[in-house]
Amino acid sequence: MGRTDDEIREARDDWMTSDRFGEVKGYDGDRLDAPEVPAAHLKARGRVR
């Protein structure tokens, strides 16, 4: 999960709008927002498999 620009954007959207990631049992605070994704297209850096 999260290897390409599209996967990272999809995961962030899912975090913010769905139950894909479930809930943390015992955590009483508000749900944390995912960090913003830069407007620029993300690309892999370093070693690519």
N, CA, C and O atoms as a Tripos MOL2 file, in Angstrom:
@<TRIPOS>MOLECULE
protein
  196   195    49     0     0
PROTEIN
NO_CHARGES

@<TRIPOS>ATOM
      1 N           0.8420   -1.1800    0.0000 N.3       1 MET1
      2 CA          0.0000    0.0000    0.0000 C.3       1 MET1
      3 C           0.8860    1.2420    0.0000 C.2       1 MET1
      4 O           1.8880    1.2960    0.7130 O.2       1 MET1
      5 N           0.5250    2.2040   -0.7760 N.am      2 GLY2
      6 CA          1.2310    3.4730   -0.7670 C.3       2 GLY2
      7 C           2.5460    3.4840   -1.5030 C.2       2 GLY2
      8 O           3.4850    4.1530   -1.0720 O.2       2 GLY2
      9 N           2.6420    2.7520   -2.6190 N.am      3 ARG3
     10 CA          3.8960    2.7410   -3.3700 C.3       3 ARG3
     11 C           3.8910    3.7280   -4.5170 C.2       3 ARG3
     12 O           4.9540    4.1300   -4.9900 O.2       3 ARG3
     13 N           2.7250    4.1250   -4.9710 N.am      4 THR4
     14 CA          2.6470    5.0550   -6.0850 C.3       4 THR4
     15 C           1.8990    6.3150   -5.6530 C.2       4 THR4
     16 O           1.2630    6.3360   -4.5990 O.2       4 THR4
     17 N           1.9780    7.3470   -6.4610 N.am      5 ASP5
     18 CA          1.2540    8.5770   -6.1800 C.3       5 ASP5
     19 C          -0.2380    8.2910   -6.0140 C.2       5 ASP5
     20 O          -0.8660    8.7730   -5.0710 O.2       5 ASP5
     21 N          -0.8010    7.5070   -6.9310 N.am      6 ASP6
     22 CA         -2.2330    7.1960   -6.8740 C.3       6 ASP6
     23 C          -2.5950    6.4220   -5.6110 C.2       6 ASP6
     24 O          -3.6170    6.7070   -4.9870 O.2       6 ASP6
     25 N          -1.7670    5.4440   -5.2230 N.am      7 GLU7
     26 CA         -2.0400    4.6590   -4.0130 C.3       7 GLU7
     27 C          -1.9870    5.5300   -2.7590 C.2       7 GLU7
     28 O          -2.8080    5.3700   -1.8560 O.2       7 GLU7
     29 N          -1.0360    6.4380   -2.7030 N.am      8 ILE8
     30 CA         -0.9090    7.3200   -1.5440 C.3       8 ILE8
     31 C          -2.1210    8.2420   -1.4530 C.2       8 ILE8
     32 O          -2.6760    8.4310   -0.3710 O.2       8 ILE8
     33 N          -2.5250    8.8070   -2.5640 N.am      9 ARG9
     34 CA         -3.6950    9.6950   -2.5670 C.3       9 ARG9
     35 C          -4.9740    8.9320   -2.2140 C.2       9 ARG9
     36 O          -5.8190    9.4410   -1.4780 O.2       9 ARG9
     37 N          -5.1130    7.7240   -2.7360 N.am     10 GLU10
     38 CA         -6.2820    6.9040   -2.4340 C.3      10 GLU10
     39 C          -6.3230    6.5400   -0.9430 C.2      10 GLU10
     40 O          -7.3810    6.5960   -0.3150 O.2      10 GLU10
     41 N          -5.1680    6.1670   -0.3850 N.am     11 ALA11
     42 CA         -5.1110    5.8170    1.0360 C.3      11 ALA11
     43 C          -5.4810    7.0190    1.9030 C.2      11 ALA11
     44 O          -6.2050    6.8690    2.8870 O.2      11 ALA11
     45 N          -4.9950    8.2030    1.5530 N.am     12 ARG12
     46 CA         -5.3360    9.4010    2.3250 C.3      12 ARG12
     47 C          -6.8330    9.6730    2.2460 C.2      12 ARG12
     48 O          -7.4710    9.9540    3.2600 O.2      12 ARG12
     49 N          -7.3880    9.5910    1.0470 N.am     13 ASP13
     50 CA         -8.8240    9.8100    0.8890 C.3      13 ASP13
     51 C          -9.6300    8.7910    1.6940 C.2      13 ASP13
     52 O         -10.6100    9.1460    2.3480 O.2      13 ASP13
     53 N          -9.2180    7.5350    1.6440 N.am     14 ASP14
     54 CA         -9.9090    6.4910    2.4100 C.3      14 ASP14
     55 C          -9.8190    6.7570    3.9140 C.2      14 ASP14
     56 O         -10.7930    6.5590    4.6410 O.2      14 ASP14
     57 N          -8.6620    7.2000    4.3750 N.am     15 TRP15
     58 CA         -8.4840    7.5050    5.7970 C.3      15 TRP15
     59 C          -9.4740    8.5920    6.2330 C.2      15 TRP15
     60 O         -10.0790    8.5120    7.3020 O.2      15 TRP15
     61 N          -9.6190    9.5920    5.3890 N.am     16 MET16
     62 CA        -10.4510   10.7350    5.7460 C.3      16 MET16
     63 C         -11.9510   10.4580    5.5870 C.2      16 MET16
     64 O         -12.7590   11.1000    6.2590 O.2      16 MET16
     65 N         -12.3420    9.5250    4.7200 N.am     17 THR17
     66 CA        -13.7600    9.3830    4.3880 C.3      17 THR17
     67 C         -14.3630    8.0070    4.6190 C.2      17 THR17
     68 O         -15.5710    7.8520    4.4410 O.2      17 THR17
     69 N         -13.5910    7.0060    5.0030 N.am     18 SER18
     70 CA        -14.1730    5.6600    5.1090 C.3      18 SER18
     71 C         -13.6670    4.9290    6.3450 C.2      18 SER18
     72 O         -12.9160    5.4690    7.1560 O.2      18 SER18
     73 N         -14.1050    3.6920    6.4550 N.am     19 ASP19
     74 CA        -13.7030    2.8420    7.5790 C.3      19 ASP19
     75 C         -12.6410    1.8280    7.1740 C.2      19 ASP19
     76 O         -12.4390    0.8360    7.8730 O.2      19 ASP19
     77 N         -11.9650    2.0620    6.0600 N.am     20 ARG20
     78 CA        -10.9610    1.1190    5.5470 C.3      20 ARG20
     79 C          -9.9220    0.7560    6.6080 C.2      20 ARG20
     80 O          -9.4750   -0.3890    6.6690 O.2      20 ARG20
     81 N          -9.5360    1.7220    7.4430 N.am     21 PHE21
     82 CA         -8.4640    1.4890    8.4060 C.3      21 PHE21
     83 C          -8.9710    1.1350    9.8040 C.2      21 PHE21
     84 O          -8.1670    0.9210   10.7110 O.2      21 PHE21
     85 N         -10.2730    1.0710    9.9890 N.am     22 GLY22
     86 CA        -10.8220    0.6750   11.2770 C.3      22 GLY22
     87 C         -10.6430    1.7500   12.3320 C.2      22 GLY22
     88 O         -10.4910    2.9310   12.0190 O.2      22 GLY22
     89 N         -10.6620    1.3210   13.5850 N.am     23 GLU23
     90 CA        -10.5250    2.2470   14.7030 C.3      23 GLU23
     91 C          -9.4840    1.7350   15.6790 C.2      23 GLU23
     92 O          -9.1620    0.5470   15.6920 O.2      23 GLU23
     93 N          -8.9650    2.6290   16.4870 N.am     24 VAL24
     94 CA         -7.9930    2.2550   17.5120 C.3      24 VAL24
     95 C          -8.7640    2.0320   18.8040 C.2      24 VAL24
     96 O          -9.3380    2.9690   19.3600 O.2      24 VAL24
     97 N          -8.7770    0.8060   19.2760 N.am     25 LYS25
     98 CA         -9.5070    0.4650   20.5000 C.3      25 LYS25
     99 C          -8.8660    1.1690   21.6910 C.2      25 LYS25
    100 O          -7.6440    1.1630   21.8390 O.2      25 LYS25
    101 N          -9.6870    1.7670   22.5310 N.am     26 GLY26
    102 CA         -9.2030    2.4050   23.7400 C.3      26 GLY26
    103 C          -8.7780    3.8510   23.5690 C.2      26 GLY26
    104 O          -8.4210    4.5040   24.5500 O.2      26 GLY26
    105 N          -8.8060    4.3760   22.3320 N.am     27 TYR27
    106 CA         -8.4350    5.7670   22.0910 C.3      27 TYR27
    107 C          -9.6920    6.6100   22.1590 C.2      27 TYR27
    108 O         -10.6230    6.4060   21.3790 O.2      27 TYR27
    109 N          -9.7270    7.5720   23.1030 N.am     28 ASP28
    110 CA        -10.9280    8.3690   23.3270 C.3      28 ASP28
    111 C         -10.9190    9.7130   22.6140 C.2      28 ASP28
    112 O         -11.9300   10.4160   22.6360 O.2      28 ASP28
    113 N          -9.8260   10.0880   21.9890 N.am     29 GLY29
    114 CA         -9.7290   11.3950   21.3380 C.3      29 GLY29
    115 C         -10.4030   11.4260   19.9860 C.2      29 GLY29
    116 O         -10.9010   10.4110   19.4980 O.2      29 GLY29
    117 N         -10.4140   12.6080   19.3850 N.am     30 ASP30
    118 CA        -10.9480   12.7740   18.0430 C.3      30 ASP30
    119 C         -10.0580   12.0510   17.0390 C.2      30 ASP30
    120 O          -8.8560   11.8970   17.2530 O.2      30 ASP30
    121 N         -10.6610   11.6160   15.9550 N.am     31 ARG31
    122 CA         -9.8990   10.9650   14.8780 C.3      31 ARG31
    123 C          -8.8850   11.9650   14.3190 C.2      31 ARG31
    124 O          -9.2240   13.1220   14.0730 O.2      31 ARG31
    125 N          -7.6580   11.5260   14.1210 N.am     32 LEU32
    126 CA         -6.6070   12.3890   13.5860 C.3      32 LEU32
    127 C          -6.7160   12.4700   12.0660 C.2      32 LEU32
    128 O          -6.9990   11.4740   11.4000 O.2      32 LEU32
    129 N          -6.4910   13.6570   11.5300 N.am     33 ASP33
    130 CA         -6.4980   13.8400   10.0820 C.3      33 ASP33
    131 C          -5.1870   13.3390    9.4840 C.2      33 ASP33
    132 O          -4.1270   13.4350   10.1020 O.2      33 ASP33
    133 N          -5.2820   12.8060    8.2780 N.am     34 ALA34
    134 CA         -4.0800   12.4220    7.5420 C.3      34 ALA34
    135 C          -3.3850   13.6930    7.0620 C.2      34 ALA34
    136 O          -4.0490   14.6980    6.8090 O.2      34 ALA34
    137 N          -2.0630   13.6640    6.9330 N.am     35 PRO35
    138 CA         -1.3660   14.8500    6.4340 C.3      35 PRO35
    139 C          -1.7750   15.1740    5.0000 C.2      35 PRO35
    140 O          -2.1710   14.2920    4.2380 O.2      35 PRO35
    141 N          -1.6750   16.4330    4.6550 N.am     36 GLU36
    142 CA         -1.9690   16.8640    3.2960 C.3      36 GLU36
    143 C          -0.9530   16.2510    2.3330 C.2      36 GLU36
    144 O           0.2090   16.0460    2.6860 O.2      36 GLU36
    145 N          -1.4010   15.9660    1.1270 N.am     37 VAL37
    146 CA         -0.5170   15.4570    0.0830 C.3      37 VAL37
    147 C          -0.1420   16.6460   -0.8020 C.2      37 VAL37
    148 O          -1.0180   17.4140   -1.1980 O.2      37 VAL37
    149 N           1.1320   16.8080   -1.1140 N.am     38 PRO38
    150 CA          1.5380   17.9300   -1.9640 C.3      38 PRO38
    151 C           0.8170   17.9110   -3.3140 C.2      38 PRO38
    152 O           0.4430   16.8510   -3.8150 O.2      38 PRO38
    153 N           0.6300   19.0890   -3.8900 N.am     39 ALA39
    154 CA         -0.0420   19.1880   -5.1950 C.3      39 ALA39
    155 C           0.7920   18.5460   -6.3010 C.2      39 ALA39
    156 O           0.2420   18.0570   -7.2870 O.2      39 ALA39
    157 N           2.1110   18.5470   -6.1420 N.am     40 ALA40
    158 CA          3.0000   17.9520   -7.1520 C.3      40 ALA40
    159 C           2.8340   16.4370   -7.1710 C.2      40 ALA40
    160 O           2.5150   15.8290   -6.1490 O.2      40 ALA40
    161 N           3.0490   15.8350   -8.3260 N.am     41 HIS41
    162 CA          2.9910   14.3810   -8.4800 C.3      41 HIS41
    163 C           4.1200   13.7530   -7.6640 C.2      41 HIS41
    164 O           5.2790   14.1430   -7.8080 O.2      41 HIS41
    165 N           3.7910   12.7870   -6.8110 N.am     42 LEU42
    166 CA          4.8000   12.1210   -5.9820 C.3      42 LEU42
    167 C           5.4990   11.0390   -6.7930 C.2      42 LEU42
    168 O           4.8720   10.3570   -7.6030 O.2      42 LEU42
    169 N           6.8010   10.8860   -6.5700 N.am     43 LYS43
    170 CA          7.5240    9.8260   -7.2610 C.3      43 LYS43
    171 C           8.4460    9.1360   -6.2520 C.2      43 LYS43
    172 O           8.8570    9.7220   -5.2500 O.2      43 LYS43
    173 N           8.7490    7.8940   -6.5470 N.am     44 ALA44
    174 CA          9.6060    7.1100   -5.6610 C.3      44 ALA44
    175 C          10.9990    7.7170   -5.6230 C.2      44 ALA44
    176 O          11.4640    8.3020   -6.6010 O.2      44 ALA44
    177 N          11.6460    7.5730   -4.4980 N.am     45 ARG45
    178 CA         13.0410    8.0220   -4.3960 C.3      45 ARG45
    179 C          13.8660    6.8660   -3.8640 C.2      45 ARG45
    180 O          13.3420    5.9690   -3.2030 O.2      45 ARG45
    181 N          15.1180    6.8890   -4.1480 N.am     46 GLY46
    182 CA         15.9880    5.8100   -3.6860 C.3      46 GLY46
    183 C          15.7730    4.5390   -4.4670 C.2      46 GLY46
    184 O          15.4690    4.5710   -5.6600 O.2      46 GLY46
    185 N          15.9330    3.4220   -3.7910 N.am     47 ARG47
    186 CA         15.8440    2.1220   -4.4340 C.3      47 ARG47
    187 C          14.3870    1.7780   -4.7510 C.2      47 ARG47
    188 O          13.5220    1.8730   -3.8800 O.2      47 ARG47
    189 N          14.1210    1.3880   -5.9670 N.am     48 VAL48
    190 CA         12.7830    0.9920   -6.3920 C.3      48 VAL48
    191 C          12.8220   -0.4820   -6.6900 C.2      48 VAL48
    192 O          13.7120   -0.9570   -7.3950 O.2      48 VAL48
    193 N          11.8620   -1.2120   -6.1570 N.am     49 ARG49
    194 CA         11.8210   -2.6760   -6.3540 C.3      49 ARG49
    195 C          11.0660   -3.0240   -7.5900 C.2      49 ARG49
    196 O          10.9270   -4.2030   -7.9180 O.2      49 ARG49
@<TRIPOS>BOND
     1     1     2 1
     2     2     3 1
     3     3     4 2
     4     3     5 am
     5     5     6 1
     6     6     7 1
     7     7     8 2
     8     7     9 am
     9     9    10 1
    10    10    11 1
    11    11    12 2
    12    11    13 am
    13    13    14 1
    14    14    15 1
    15    15    16 2
    16    15    17 am
    17    17    18 1
    18    18    19 1
    19    19    20 2
    20    19    21 am
    21    21    22 1
    22    22    23 1
    23    23    24 2
    24    23    25 am
    25    25    26 1
    26    26    27 1
    27    27    28 2
    28    27    29 am
    29    29    30 1
    30    30    31 1
    31    31    32 2
    32    31    33 am
    33    33    34 1
    34    34    35 1
    35    35    36 2
    36    35    37 am
    37    37    38 1
    38    38    39 1
    39    39    40 2
    40    39    41 am
    41    41    42 1
    42    42    43 1
    43    43    44 2
    44    43    45 am
    45    45    46 1
    46    46    47 1
    47    47    48 2
    48    47    49 am
    49    49    50 1
    50    50    51 1
    51    51    52 2
    52    51    53 am
    53    53    54 1
    54    54    55 1
    55    55    56 2
    56    55    57 am
    57    57    58 1
    58    58    59 1
    59    59    60 2
    60    59    61 am
    61    61    62 1
    62    62    63 1
    63    63    64 2
    64    63    65 am
    65    65    66 1
    66    66    67 1
    67    67    68 2
    68    67    69 am
    69    69    70 1
    70    70    71 1
    71    71    72 2
    72    71    73 am
    73    73    74 1
    74    74    75 1
    75    75    76 2
    76    75    77 am
    77    77    78 1
    78    78    79 1
    79    79    80 2
    80    79    81 am
    81    81    82 1
    82    82    83 1
    83    83    84 2
    84    83    85 am
    85    85    86 1
    86    86    87 1
    87    87    88 2
    88    87    89 am
    89    89    90 1
    90    90    91 1
    91    91    92 2
    92    91    93 am
    93    93    94 1
    94    94    95 1
    95    95    96 2
    96    95    97 am
    97    97    98 1
    98    98    99 1
    99    99   100 2
   100    99   101 am
   101   101   102 1
   102   102   103 1
   103   103   104 2
   104   103   105 am
   105   105   106 1
   106   106   107 1
   107   107   108 2
   108   107   109 am
   109   109   110 1
   110   110   111 1
   111   111   112 2
   112   111   113 am
   113   113   114 1
   114   114   115 1
   115   115   116 2
   116   115   117 am
   117   117   118 1
   118   118   119 1
   119   119   120 2
   120   119   121 am
   121   121   122 1
   122   122   123 1
   123   123   124 2
   124   123   125 am
   125   125   126 1
   126   126   127 1
   127   127   128 2
   128   127   129 am
   129   129   130 1
   130   130   131 1
   131   131   132 2
   132   131   133 am
   133   133   134 1
   134   134   135 1
   135   135   136 2
   136   135   137 am
   137   137   138 1
   138   138   139 1
   139   139   140 2
   140   139   141 am
   141   141   142 1
   142   142   143 1
   143   143   144 2
   144   143   145 am
   145   145   146 1
   146   146   147 1
   147   147   148 2
   148   147   149 am
   149   149   150 1
   150   150   151 1
   151   151   152 2
   152   151   153 am
   153   153   154 1
   154   154   155 1
   155   155   156 2
   156   155   157 am
   157   157   158 1
   158   158   159 1
   159   159   160 2
   160   159   161 am
   161   161   162 1
   162   162   163 1
   163   163   164 2
   164   163   165 am
   165   165   166 1
   166   166   167 1
   167   167   168 2
   168   167   169 am
   169   169   170 1
   170   170   171 1
   171   171   172 2
   172   171   173 am
   173   173   174 1
   174   174   175 1
   175   175   176 2
   176   175   177 am
   177   177   178 1
   178   178   179 1
   179   179   180 2
   180   179   181 am
   181   181   182 1
   182   182   183 1
   183   183   184 2
   184   183   185 am
   185   185   186 1
   186   186   187 1
   187   187   188 2
   188   187   189 am
   189   189   190 1
   190   190   191 1
   191   191   192 2
   192   191   193 am
   193   193   194 1
   194   194   195 1
   195   195   196 2
@<TRIPOS>SUBSTRUCTURE
     1 MET1         2 RESIDUE 1 A MET
     2 GLY2         6 RESIDUE 1 A GLY
     3 ARG3        10 RESIDUE 1 A ARG
     4 THR4        14 RESIDUE 1 A THR
     5 ASP5        18 RESIDUE 1 A ASP
     6 ASP6        22 RESIDUE 1 A ASP
     7 GLU7        26 RESIDUE 1 A GLU
     8 ILE8        30 RESIDUE 1 A ILE
     9 ARG9        34 RESIDUE 1 A ARG
    10 GLU10       38 RESIDUE 1 A GLU
    11 ALA11       42 RESIDUE 1 A ALA
    12 ARG12       46 RESIDUE 1 A ARG
    13 ASP13       50 RESIDUE 1 A ASP
    14 ASP14       54 RESIDUE 1 A ASP
    15 TRP15       58 RESIDUE 1 A TRP
    16 MET16       62 RESIDUE 1 A MET
    17 THR17       66 RESIDUE 1 A THR
    18 SER18       70 RESIDUE 1 A SER
    19 ASP19       74 RESIDUE 1 A ASP
    20 ARG20       78 RESIDUE 1 A ARG
    21 PHE21       82 RESIDUE 1 A PHE
    22 GLY22       86 RESIDUE 1 A GLY
    23 GLU23       90 RESIDUE 1 A GLU
    24 VAL24       94 RESIDUE 1 A VAL
    25 LYS25       98 RESIDUE 1 A LYS
    26 GLY26      102 RESIDUE 1 A GLY
    27 TYR27      106 RESIDUE 1 A TYR
    28 ASP28      110 RESIDUE 1 A ASP
    29 GLY29      114 RESIDUE 1 A GLY
    30 ASP30      118 RESIDUE 1 A ASP
    31 ARG31      122 RESIDUE 1 A ARG
    32 LEU32      126 RESIDUE 1 A LEU
    33 ASP33      130 RESIDUE 1 A ASP
    34 ALA34      134 RESIDUE 1 A ALA
    35 PRO35      138 RESIDUE 1 A PRO
    36 GLU36      142 RESIDUE 1 A GLU
    37 VAL37      146 RESIDUE 1 A VAL
    38 PRO38      150 RESIDUE 1 A PRO
    39 ALA39      154 RESIDUE 1 A ALA
    40 ALA40      158 RESIDUE 1 A ALA
    41 HIS41      162 RESIDUE 1 A HIS
    42 LEU42      166 RESIDUE 1 A LEU
    43 LYS43      170 RESIDUE 1 A LYS
    44 ALA44      174 RESIDUE 1 A ALA
    45 ARG45      178 RESIDUE 1 A ARG
    46 GLY46      182 RESIDUE 1 A GLY
    47 ARG47      186 RESIDUE 1 A ARG
    48 VAL48      190 RESIDUE 1 A VAL
    49 ARG49      194 RESIDUE 1 A ARG
